[in-house]
Amino acid sequence: MKHIVLTLLLAVGCLSFGLAQNKSTPDEQKTSLKFEKTTVDYGTIEKGSDPYRSFVFENASDEPVAIKSAKGSCGCTVPEYPKEPIMPGQKSEVKVRYDTQRVGPFGKTVTLMTTKDEKIVLTIKGKVYKAEDKSVPAQDQAAF
């Protein structure tokens, strides 16, 4: 009897947990601004490399939308975004600068808020190494 009750409780718990999960991934955010990618991987780069990457998006709604704010998860991640409204069907970009003087792996976010009170999270990731650092795997060095 105890096994039946425990099994039933476990099944209900798993079902409840599964149904409560958000089925959309970050690349499937339901917002008026549709990004080509919401994650940009810098890859393995040398210290002092190009710090800029871009997130291209399009206004997929039927009215103008503006980005009210863009905030990096730390001071090493600085976003630049269009201040003017983006017209329906128009494309634009959010440019992100990461401080490539910081050596080591990184994963940072930029949070955007739109005039439609939508929250959009963009992610950058990668690894910065020193030129004289011999710990970079051979396959990563071959890309240079």
DSSP file (Angstrom, degrees, kcal/mol; ACC not computed):
  #  RESIDUE AA STRUCTURE BP1 BP2  ACC     N-H-->O    O-->H-N    N-H-->O    O-->H-N    TCO  KAPPA ALPHA  PHI   PSI    X-CA   Y-CA   Z-CA
    1    1 A M     >        0   0    0      0, 0.0     4,-2.1     0, 0.0     5,-0.2   0.000 360.0 360.0 360.0 -42.2    0.0    0.0    0.0
    2    2 A K  H  >  +     0   0    0      1,-0.2     4,-2.6     2,-0.2     5,-0.2   0.886 360.0  53.2 -62.0 -38.0    2.8    2.4    0.9
    3    3 A H  H  > S+     0   0    0      2,-0.2     4,-2.4     1,-0.2    -1,-0.2   0.882 108.0  49.9 -65.7 -38.3    4.5    1.7   -2.5
    4    4 A I  H  > S+     0   0    0      2,-0.2     4,-2.4     1,-0.2    -1,-0.2   0.933 113.0  45.9 -66.3 -45.6    1.3    2.6   -4.4
    5    5 A V  H  X S+     0   0    0     -4,-2.1     4,-2.6     2,-0.2    -2,-0.2   0.927 114.9  47.2 -63.9 -45.7    0.8    5.9   -2.5
    6    6 A L  H  X S+     0   0    0     -4,-2.6     4,-2.5     2,-0.2    -1,-0.2   0.900 112.8  49.1 -62.9 -41.7    4.5    6.8   -2.9
    7    7 A T  H  X S+     0   0    0     -4,-2.4     4,-2.3    -5,-0.2    -1,-0.2   0.909 112.2  48.6 -64.8 -41.6    4.4    6.0   -6.6
    8    8 A L  H  X S+     0   0    0     -4,-2.4     4,-2.4     2,-0.2    -2,-0.2   0.915 112.4  48.0 -64.6 -44.3    1.3    8.0   -7.1
    9    9 A L  H  X S+     0   0    0     -4,-2.6     4,-2.5     1,-0.2    -2,-0.2   0.901 111.9  49.9 -63.6 -41.2    2.7   11.0   -5.2
   10   10 A L  H  X S+     0   0    0     -4,-2.5     4,-2.5     2,-0.2    -2,-0.2   0.910 111.0  49.2 -63.4 -42.9    5.9   10.8   -7.2
   11   11 A A  H  X S+     0   0    0     -4,-2.3     4,-2.4     2,-0.2    -2,-0.2   0.913 112.5  47.1 -63.9 -43.4    4.0   10.7  -10.5
   12   12 A V  H  X S+     0   0    0     -4,-2.4     4,-2.6     2,-0.2    -2,-0.2   0.905 112.4  50.6 -64.9 -41.7    1.8   13.7   -9.6
   13   13 A G  H  X S+     0   0    0     -4,-2.5     4,-2.4     2,-0.2    -2,-0.2   0.924 112.0  46.3 -62.4 -45.4    4.9   15.6   -8.5
   14   14 A C  H  X S+     0   0    0     -4,-2.5     4,-2.5     2,-0.2    -2,-0.2   0.911 113.3  49.4 -64.2 -42.7    6.7   14.9  -11.7
   15   15 A L  H  X S+     0   0    0     -4,-2.4     4,-2.2     2,-0.2    -2,-0.2   0.918 111.8  48.5 -63.0 -44.2    3.7   15.8  -13.8
   16   16 A S  H  X S+     0   0    0     -4,-2.6     4,-1.5     2,-0.2    -2,-0.2   0.915 112.8  47.8 -62.5 -43.6    3.2   19.1  -11.9
   17   17 A F  H  X S+     0   0    0     -4,-2.4     4,-0.7     1,-0.2    -2,-0.2   0.915 111.9  50.2 -63.4 -43.7    6.8   20.0  -12.3
   18   18 A G  H >< S+     0   0    0     -4,-2.5     3,-0.6     1,-0.2    -2,-0.2   0.886 111.3  47.3 -63.8 -40.7    6.8   19.2  -16.0
   19   19 A L  H 3< S+     0   0    0     -4,-2.2    -1,-0.2     1,-0.2    -2,-0.2   0.773 107.1  57.9 -72.6 -25.8    3.7   21.3  -16.7
   20   20 A A  H 3< S+     0   0    0     -4,-1.5    -1,-0.2    -5,-0.2    -2,-0.2   0.654  84.9 102.3 -79.3 -14.8    5.0   24.2  -14.8
   21   21 A Q  S << S-     0   0    0     -4,-0.7     2,-0.5    -3,-0.6    -3,-0.0  -0.441  79.6-117.5 -73.7 142.0    8.1   24.5  -16.9
   22   22 A N        -     0   0    0      1,-0.1    -1,-0.1    -2,-0.1    -2,-0.1  -0.684  21.3-156.5 -76.2 122.8    8.3   27.2  -19.6
   23   23 A K        +     0   0    0     -2,-0.5     2,-0.3    -4,-0.1    -1,-0.1   0.579  63.2  92.7 -82.2  -9.3    8.6   25.4  -22.9
   24   24 A S        -     0   0    0      2,-0.0    -2,-0.1     1,-0.0     5,-0.1  -0.648  66.3-142.7 -88.2 142.7   10.2   28.3  -24.8
   25   25 A T    >   -     0   0    0     -2,-0.3     3,-2.4     1,-0.1    -2,-0.0  -0.505  35.0 -97.9 -90.3 167.2   13.9   28.6  -25.0
   26   26 A P  G >  S+     0   0    0      0, 0.0     3,-1.2     0, 0.0    95,-0.1   0.844 126.3  58.1 -55.5 -32.6   15.7   32.0  -24.9
   27   27 A D  G 3  S+     0   0    0      1,-0.3     8,-0.1    11,-0.0    12,-0.0   0.555 105.1  52.8 -74.0  -5.2   15.8   31.9  -28.7
   28   28 A E  G <  S+     0   0    0     -3,-2.4    -1,-0.3     2,-0.0     2,-0.0  -0.041  74.1 154.3-117.5  29.9   12.0   31.6  -28.8
   29   29 A Q    <   -     0   0    0     -3,-1.2     2,-1.4     1,-0.1     6,-0.1  -0.361  46.7-128.0 -61.1 135.9   11.1   34.6  -26.6
   30   30 A K        +     0   0    0      4,-0.1     2,-0.3    -2,-0.0    -1,-0.1  -0.670  60.0 128.0 -89.5  85.5    7.6   35.8  -27.4
   31   31 A T  S    S-     0   0    0     -2,-1.4    29,-0.1     2,-0.1    89,-0.0  -0.866  71.1-112.4-134.9 167.3    8.4   39.5  -28.0
   32   32 A S  S    S+     0   0    0     -2,-0.3    28,-3.2     1,-0.1     2,-0.7   0.746 104.5  69.1 -73.9 -23.2    7.7   42.1  -30.6
   33   33 A L  E    S-A   59   0A   0     26,-0.2     2,-0.7    27,-0.2    26,-0.2  -0.876  75.5-157.5 -98.0 116.8   11.4   42.3  -31.4
   34   34 A K  E     -A   58   0A   0     24,-2.9    24,-1.7    -2,-0.7     2,-0.3  -0.848   6.9-154.6-100.5 114.2   12.6   39.1  -33.1
   35   35 A F  E     -A   57   0A   0     -2,-0.7    22,-0.2    22,-0.2     3,-0.2  -0.656  18.0-140.7 -89.2 140.3   16.3   38.5  -32.7
   36   36 A E  S    S+     0   0    0     20,-2.6     2,-0.3    -2,-0.3    -1,-0.1   0.905  94.0   0.3 -61.9 -40.9   18.2   36.4  -35.2
   37   37 A K        -     0   0    0     19,-0.5    -1,-0.3     1,-0.1     3,-0.1  -0.989  53.2-164.1-144.3 144.4   20.1   35.0  -32.2
   38   38 A T  S    S+     0   0    0     -2,-0.3    85,-2.9    -3,-0.2     2,-0.4   0.405  82.2  56.9-106.6  -0.5   19.9   35.7  -28.5
   39   39 A T  E     -d  123   0B   0     83,-0.2     2,-0.5    70,-0.0    85,-0.2  -0.998  62.6-170.4-130.4 131.2   23.2   34.1  -27.7
   40   40 A V  E     -d  124   0B   0     83,-2.7    85,-1.8    -2,-0.4     2,-0.7  -0.986  10.0-153.9-121.1 126.5   26.6   35.1  -29.3
   41   41 A D  E     -d  125   0B   0     -2,-0.5    85,-0.2    83,-0.2     3,-0.1  -0.885   7.0-166.8-101.6 114.9   29.6   32.9  -28.7
   42   42 A Y  E     -     0   0B   0     83,-3.4    84,-0.2    -2,-0.7    -1,-0.1   0.720  32.2-152.0 -67.0 -21.1   32.9   34.8  -28.9
   43   43 A G  E     -     0   0B   0     82,-0.5    84,-2.5    -3,-0.1     2,-0.7  -0.459  48.1 -30.9  77.4-158.1   34.7   31.5  -29.0
   44   44 A T  E    S+d  127   0B   0     82,-0.2     2,-0.3    -2,-0.1    84,-0.2  -0.876  79.2 174.4 -97.6 114.1   38.2   31.3  -27.7
   45   45 A I  E     -d  128   0B   0     82,-3.0    84,-2.4    -2,-0.7     2,-0.2  -0.836  32.0-104.9-124.5 157.3   39.9   34.6  -28.4
   46   46 A E  E >   -d  129   0B   0     -2,-0.3     3,-1.9    82,-0.2    84,-0.2  -0.504  49.2 -89.0 -79.2 147.6   43.2   36.3  -27.5
   47   47 A K  T 3  S+     0   0    0     82,-2.9    54,-0.2     1,-0.3    -1,-0.1  -0.290 116.3  24.0 -53.0 133.3   43.4   39.0  -24.8
   48   48 A G  T 3  S+     0   0    0     52,-2.2    -1,-0.3     1,-0.2    53,-0.1   0.507  90.7 146.4  85.5   5.5   42.7   42.4  -26.4
   49   49 A S    <   -     0   0    0     -3,-1.9    51,-0.3    51,-0.4    -1,-0.2  -0.074  66.9 -55.7 -66.1 172.8   40.7   41.0  -29.3
   50   50 A D        -     0   0    0      1,-0.2    -1,-0.2    47,-0.0    48,-0.1  -0.306  51.6-161.0 -51.3 120.3   37.8   42.8  -30.9
   51   51 A P        +     0   0    0      0, 0.0    47,-2.4     0, 0.0     2,-0.3   0.570  56.4  93.9 -85.7  -8.0   35.4   43.4  -28.0
   52   52 A Y  E     + B   0  97A   0     45,-0.2     2,-0.3    43,-0.0    45,-0.2  -0.659  39.5 164.6 -97.9 140.6   32.3   44.1  -30.1
   53   53 A R  E     - B   0  96A   0     43,-2.0    43,-3.2    -2,-0.3     2,-0.4  -0.964  22.9-138.8-140.5 156.5   29.5   41.7  -31.2
   54   54 A S  E     - B   0  95A   0     -2,-0.3     2,-0.5    41,-0.2    41,-0.2  -0.910   8.0-154.7-123.9 147.4   26.1   42.5  -32.6
   55   55 A F  E     - B   0  94A   0     39,-2.6    39,-2.3    -2,-0.4     2,-0.3  -0.972  21.2-153.6-115.1 111.7   22.6   41.1  -32.1
   56   56 A V  E     + B   0  93A   0     -2,-0.5   -20,-2.6    37,-0.2   -19,-0.5  -0.684  21.0 170.8 -89.4 138.6   20.4   41.8  -35.2
   57   57 A F  E     -AB  35  92A   0     35,-2.5    35,-2.3    -2,-0.3     2,-0.4  -0.930  22.8-146.4-142.6 166.1   16.7   42.1  -34.7
   58   58 A E  E     -AB  34  91A   0    -24,-1.7   -24,-2.9    -2,-0.3     2,-0.9  -0.987  27.2-116.8-133.2 143.3   13.5   43.0  -36.5
   59   59 A N  E     +A   33   0A   0     31,-2.3    30,-3.1    28,-0.4   -26,-0.2  -0.726  33.2 178.8 -78.6 108.1   10.3   44.6  -35.3
   60   60 A A        +     0   0    0    -28,-3.2    -1,-0.2    -2,-0.9   -27,-0.2   0.340  50.5  90.8 -93.8   4.8    7.8   41.9  -35.9
   61   61 A S  S    S-     0   0    0    -29,-0.5    28,-0.2     2,-0.2     4,-0.1  -0.315  84.4-116.1 -92.0-179.4    4.8   43.8  -34.5
   62   62 A D  S    S+     0   0    0     26,-0.1    -1,-0.1    -2,-0.1    -2,-0.0   0.167  93.1  53.2-103.4  17.6    2.4   46.1  -36.3
   63   63 A E  S    S-     0   0    0     23,-0.1    -2,-0.2    24,-0.1    23,-0.1  -0.976  96.9 -81.8-145.2 158.4    3.4   49.2  -34.3
   64   64 A P        -     0   0    0      0, 0.0     2,-0.4     0, 0.0    23,-0.2  -0.306  44.1-168.7 -61.0 142.6    6.7   51.1  -33.5
   65   65 A V  B     -G   86   0C   0     21,-2.1    21,-3.5    -4,-0.1     2,-0.3  -0.998   3.2-166.5-134.3 136.9    8.7   49.7  -30.6
   66   66 A A        -     0   0    0     -2,-0.4    49,-2.3    19,-0.3     2,-0.7  -0.883  25.9-118.8-120.2 155.1   11.6   51.3  -28.8
   67   67 A I  E     -E  114   0B   0     15,-0.6    47,-0.3    -2,-0.3     3,-0.1  -0.845  24.2-170.4 -90.3 118.1   14.2   49.9  -26.4
   68   68 A K  E     -     0   0B   0     45,-2.6     2,-0.3    -2,-0.7    46,-0.2   0.871  65.8  -4.3 -77.3 -38.2   13.8   51.8  -23.2
   69   69 A S  E     -E  113   0B   0     44,-1.5    44,-2.2     2,-0.0     2,-0.3  -0.992  50.3-162.7-154.7 156.2   16.9   50.4  -21.5
   70   70 A A  E     -E  112   0B   0     -2,-0.3     2,-0.4    42,-0.2    42,-0.2  -0.963  16.4-176.7-143.1 124.5   19.7   47.9  -21.9
   71   71 A K  E     -E  111   0B   0     40,-2.2    40,-2.7    -2,-0.3     2,-0.1  -0.983  17.6-139.6-131.4 127.6   21.8   46.8  -18.9
   72   72 A G  E     -E  110   0B   0     -2,-0.4    38,-0.2     5,-0.3     6,-0.1  -0.455  25.3-119.8 -77.3 155.4   24.8   44.5  -18.8
   73   73 A S  S    S+     0   0    0     36,-2.2     2,-0.3    -2,-0.1    -1,-0.1   0.651  94.6   5.4 -72.7 -13.8   25.1   42.0  -16.0
   74   74 A C  S >  S-     0   0    0      3,-0.3     3,-1.6    35,-0.3    -2,-0.1  -0.955  86.7 -93.0-156.0 174.0   28.4   43.6  -15.0
   75   75 A G  T 3  S+     0   0    0     -2,-0.3    -2,-0.0     1,-0.3    -3,-0.0   0.633 116.6  67.0 -68.3 -13.7   30.6   46.6  -15.8
   76   76 A C  T 3  S+     0   0    0      1,-0.1    23,-1.8    22,-0.1     2,-0.5   0.528  93.8  65.6 -83.7  -5.8   32.6   44.5  -18.3
   77   77 A T  E <   +C   98   0A   0     -3,-1.6    -5,-0.3    21,-0.2    -3,-0.3  -0.949  65.4 178.7-122.4 110.5   29.6   44.2  -20.6
   78   78 A V  E     -C   97   0A   0     19,-2.8    19,-2.5    -2,-0.5     2,-0.2  -0.942  11.1-156.3-119.9 115.9   28.4   47.4  -22.2
   79   79 A P  E     -C   96   0A   0      0, 0.0     2,-0.4     0, 0.0    17,-0.2  -0.622   5.1-162.2 -90.2 149.6   25.4   47.5  -24.6
   80   80 A E  E     +C   95   0A   0     15,-3.1    15,-2.6    -2,-0.2    -2,-0.0  -0.999  20.9 172.4-123.3 131.4   24.7   50.1  -27.3
   81   81 A Y        -     0   0    0     -2,-0.4     2,-0.2    13,-0.2    13,-0.2  -0.947  39.3 -89.2-140.2 157.7   21.2   50.2  -28.6
   82   82 A P        -     0   0    0      0, 0.0   -15,-0.6     0, 0.0     4,-0.1  -0.469  28.3-162.7 -68.2 134.2   19.0   52.3  -30.9
   83   83 A K        +     0   0    0     -2,-0.2     3,-0.1   -17,-0.1   -17,-0.0   0.732  66.9  78.8 -88.7 -24.7   17.3   55.1  -29.0
   84   84 A E  S    S-     0   0    0      1,-0.1   -17,-0.3   -18,-0.1   -19,-0.1  -0.478  95.9 -88.8 -84.3 156.5   14.7   55.8  -31.7
   85   85 A P        -     0   0    0      0, 0.0     2,-0.6     0, 0.0   -19,-0.3  -0.314  36.1-129.3 -62.3 145.1   11.6   53.7  -32.2
   86   86 A I  B     -G   65   0C   0    -21,-3.5   -21,-2.1    -4,-0.1     3,-0.1  -0.876  24.4-133.5 -97.0 122.5   11.9   50.8  -34.6
   87   87 A M    >   -     0   0    0     -2,-0.6     3,-2.3   -23,-0.2   -28,-0.4  -0.336  37.9 -77.0 -74.1 156.6    9.2   50.8  -37.2
   88   88 A P  T 3  S+     0   0    0      0, 0.0   -28,-0.2     0, 0.0    -1,-0.2  -0.290 120.3  10.9 -54.4 132.0    7.3   47.6  -38.1
   89   89 A G  T 3  S+     0   0    0    -30,-3.1     2,-0.2     1,-0.3   -29,-0.1   0.284  98.6 129.9  82.2 -10.6    9.4   45.4  -40.3
   90   90 A Q    <   -     0   0    0     -3,-2.3   -31,-2.3   -31,-0.1     2,-0.3  -0.513  48.2-142.8 -79.3 144.1   12.5   47.5  -39.8
   91   91 A K  E     +B   58   0A   0    -33,-0.2     2,-0.3    -2,-0.2   -33,-0.2  -0.762  28.9 152.3-103.0 152.7   15.8   45.8  -38.7
   92   92 A S  E     -B   57   0A   0    -35,-2.3   -35,-2.5    -2,-0.3     2,-0.3  -0.851  27.7-122.8-155.9-169.6   18.3   47.2  -36.3
   93   93 A E  E     -B   56   0A   0     -2,-0.3     2,-0.5   -37,-0.2   -37,-0.2  -0.994   5.9-140.4-148.8 154.4   21.0   45.9  -33.9
   94   94 A V  E     -B   55   0A   0    -39,-2.3   -39,-2.6    -2,-0.3     2,-0.4  -0.978  26.6-152.9-109.3 124.1   22.1   45.9  -30.3
   95   95 A K  E     -BC  54  80A   0    -15,-2.6   -15,-3.1    -2,-0.5     2,-0.4  -0.843   8.8-162.7-101.0 133.6   25.9   46.1  -30.1
   96   96 A V  E     -BC  53  79A   0    -43,-3.2   -43,-2.0    -2,-0.4     2,-0.5  -0.959   5.4-158.9-121.2 133.5   27.6   44.6  -27.1
   97   97 A R  E     -BC  52  78A   0    -19,-2.5   -19,-2.8    -2,-0.4     2,-0.4  -0.952   7.5-168.3-112.1 122.4   31.2   45.4  -25.9
   98   98 A Y  E     - C   0  77A   0    -47,-2.4     2,-1.3    -2,-0.5   -21,-0.2  -0.900  32.3-112.9-107.5 140.7   32.9   42.9  -23.6
   99   99 A D    >   -     0   0    0    -23,-1.8     3,-1.6    -2,-0.4   -23,-0.1  -0.567  31.8-173.6 -73.1  94.8   36.2   43.8  -21.9
  100  100 A T  T 3  S+     0   0    0     -2,-1.3   -52,-2.2     1,-0.3   -51,-0.4   0.321  72.2  80.6 -78.4  10.7   38.5   41.4  -23.7
  101  101 A Q  T 3  S+     0   0    0    -54,-0.2     2,-0.7   -53,-0.1    -1,-0.3   0.576  73.2  90.9 -84.3 -11.5   41.4   42.4  -21.3
  102  102 A R  S <  S-     0   0    0     -3,-1.6     2,-0.3   -26,-0.1    26,-0.2  -0.772  75.0-143.6 -88.6 115.9   39.9   40.0  -18.7
  103  103 A V        +     0   0    0     -2,-0.7    26,-0.2    24,-0.1    -2,-0.1  -0.579  55.4  45.0 -83.6 139.6   41.4   36.6  -19.1
  104  104 A G  E    S- F   0 128B   0     24,-3.0    24,-2.1    -2,-0.3     2,-0.1  -0.553  93.8 -41.4 122.5 175.2   39.4   33.4  -18.6
  105  105 A P  E     - F   0 127B   0      0, 0.0     2,-0.3     0, 0.0    22,-0.3  -0.413  57.8-172.2 -72.3 150.8   36.0   32.0  -19.5
  106  106 A F  E     - F   0 126B   0     20,-2.8    20,-2.0    -2,-0.1     2,-0.3  -0.990  22.6-179.0-144.6 154.5   33.0   34.3  -19.4
  107  107 A G  E     + F   0 125B   0     -2,-0.3     2,-0.3    18,-0.2    18,-0.2  -0.850  22.6 165.4-151.1 112.0   29.2   34.2  -19.7
  108  108 A K  E     - F   0 124B   0     16,-2.5    16,-2.7    -2,-0.3     2,-0.3  -0.858  20.7-143.7-130.1 160.7   27.3   37.5  -19.4
  109  109 A T  E     - F   0 123B   0     -2,-0.3   -36,-2.2    14,-0.2     2,-0.4  -0.890   3.8-154.2-125.0 157.4   23.8   38.8  -20.1
  110  110 A V  E     -EF  72 122B   0     12,-2.5    12,-3.0    -2,-0.3     2,-0.6  -0.998  16.0-153.6-126.5 125.1   22.3   42.0  -21.4
  111  111 A T  E     -EF  71 121B   0    -40,-2.7   -40,-2.2    -2,-0.4     2,-0.3  -0.893   9.8-165.3-105.9 123.7   18.7   42.7  -20.4
  112  112 A L  E     -EF  70 120B   0      8,-3.4     8,-2.3    -2,-0.6     2,-0.4  -0.820   6.4-161.3-104.8 144.2   16.6   44.9  -22.6
  113  113 A M  E     -EF  69 119B   0    -44,-2.2   -45,-2.6    -2,-0.3   -44,-1.5  -0.996  13.8-156.4-121.7 132.0   13.3   46.5  -21.7
  114  114 A T  E >   -E   67   0B   0      4,-1.9     3,-1.8    -2,-0.4   -47,-0.2  -0.530  33.5-105.0-102.6 170.4   11.0   47.7  -24.5
  115  115 A T  T 3  S+     0   0    0    -49,-2.3   -48,-0.1     1,-0.3    -1,-0.1   0.586 122.0  61.6 -69.4  -9.1    8.3   50.3  -24.7
  116  116 A K  T 3  S-     0   0    0    -50,-0.3    -1,-0.3     2,-0.1     3,-0.1   0.172 121.2-110.1 -97.1  15.7    5.8   47.4  -24.7
  117  117 A D    <   +     0   0    0     -3,-1.8     2,-0.4     1,-0.2    -2,-0.1   0.848  68.7 150.6  56.4  38.4    7.2   46.4  -21.2
  118  118 A E        -     0   0    0     -4,-0.0    -4,-1.9     2,-0.0     2,-0.5  -0.812  38.9-145.0 -98.3 141.4    8.8   43.3  -22.7
  119  119 A K  E     - F   0 113B   0     -2,-0.4     2,-0.4    -6,-0.2    -6,-0.2  -0.929  17.4-175.2-107.3 125.4   12.0   41.9  -21.1
  120  120 A I  E     - F   0 112B   0     -8,-2.3    -8,-3.4    -2,-0.5     2,-0.5  -0.986   9.1-156.8-124.2 128.4   14.5   40.4  -23.5
  121  121 A V  E     - F   0 111B   0     -2,-0.4     2,-0.3   -10,-0.2   -10,-0.2  -0.921   8.0-170.7-110.5 123.3   17.7   38.7  -22.3
  122  122 A L  E     - F   0 110B   0    -12,-3.0   -12,-2.5    -2,-0.5     2,-0.4  -0.836   9.5-152.3-108.0 148.7   20.7   38.4  -24.6
  123  123 A T  E     -dF  39 109B   0    -85,-2.9   -83,-2.7    -2,-0.3     2,-0.4  -0.966  12.1-172.4-128.2 137.7   23.7   36.3  -23.8
  124  124 A I  E     +dF  40 108B   0    -16,-2.7   -16,-2.5    -2,-0.4     2,-0.3  -0.949  15.4 166.9-120.3 149.2   27.4   36.5  -24.7
  125  125 A K  E     +dF  41 107B   0    -85,-1.8   -83,-3.4    -2,-0.4   -82,-0.5  -0.975  11.5 110.9-153.4 164.3   29.9   33.8  -23.8
  126  126 A G  E     - F   0 106B   0    -20,-2.0   -20,-2.8    -2,-0.3     2,-0.3  -0.984  51.6 -88.6 161.0-165.0   33.5   32.7  -24.6
  127  127 A K  E     -dF  44 105B   0    -84,-2.5   -82,-3.0    -2,-0.3     2,-0.4  -0.985  23.2-156.3-145.1 131.0   37.0   32.4  -23.3
  128  128 A V  E     -dF  45 104B   0    -24,-2.1   -24,-3.0    -2,-0.3     2,-0.3  -0.906  17.0-177.9-107.5 133.1   39.8   35.0  -23.4
  129  129 A Y  E     -d   46   0B   0    -84,-2.4   -82,-2.9    -2,-0.4     2,-0.2  -0.918  29.5-108.5-128.3 157.4   43.4   33.8  -23.2
  130  130 A K    >   -     0   0    0     -2,-0.3     3,-1.6   -84,-0.2   -82,-0.0  -0.558  30.5-121.2 -77.8 146.8   46.8   35.5  -23.1
  131  131 A A  T 3  S+     0   0    0      1,-0.3    -1,-0.1    -2,-0.2   -85,-0.0   0.868 115.3  45.6 -57.7 -37.9   48.9   35.2  -26.2
  132  132 A E  T 3  S+     0   0    0      2,-0.0     2,-0.5    -3,-0.0    -1,-0.3   0.452  85.2 117.8 -86.0   0.7   51.7   33.5  -24.3
  133  133 A D    X   -     0   0    0     -3,-1.6     3,-0.6     1,-0.2    -4,-0.0  -0.562  45.6-169.0 -72.3 119.7   49.3   31.1  -22.5
  134  134 A K  T 3  S+     0   0    0     -2,-0.5    -1,-0.2     1,-0.2    -3,-0.0   0.397  70.9  84.4 -88.9   2.3   50.1   27.6  -23.4
  135  135 A S  T 3   +     0   0    0      2,-0.1    -1,-0.2     3,-0.0    -2,-0.1   0.418  59.0 113.0 -87.8   3.1   46.9   26.2  -21.9
  136  136 A V  S <  S-     0   0    0     -3,-0.6     5,-0.1     1,-0.1    -7,-0.0  -0.632  77.5-112.0 -76.2 126.6   44.8   26.9  -25.0
  137  137 A P    >>  -     0   0    0      0, 0.0     4,-1.7     0, 0.0     3,-0.8  -0.215  22.7-116.4 -57.9 148.7   43.7   23.5  -26.5
  138  138 A A  H 3> S+     0   0    0      1,-0.3     4,-1.8     2,-0.2    -2,-0.1   0.854 114.2  55.9 -57.4 -39.7   45.3   22.8  -29.9
  139  139 A Q  H 3> S+     0   0    0      1,-0.2     4,-0.5     2,-0.2    -1,-0.3   0.830 107.5  49.9 -65.2 -30.2   42.0   22.8  -31.8
  140  140 A D  H X4 S+     0   0    0     -3,-0.8     3,-0.6     1,-0.2     4,-0.2   0.866 109.6  50.9 -72.8 -36.7   41.3   26.3  -30.5
  141  141 A Q  H >< S+     0   0    0     -4,-1.7     3,-1.7     1,-0.2    -2,-0.2   0.827  99.5  65.2 -69.4 -31.0   44.8   27.5  -31.6
  142  142 A A  H 3< S+     0   0    0     -4,-1.8    -1,-0.2     1,-0.3    -2,-0.2   0.777  91.2  64.6 -63.6 -26.0   44.2   26.1  -35.1
  143  143 A A  T <<        0   0    0     -3,-0.6    -1,-0.3    -4,-0.5    -2,-0.2   0.657 360.0 360.0 -71.0 -15.2   41.4   28.6  -35.6
  144  144 A F    <         0   0    0     -3,-1.7    -1,-0.3    -4,-0.2    -2,-0.2   0.434 360.0 360.0 -92.8 360.0   43.9   31.5  -35.4
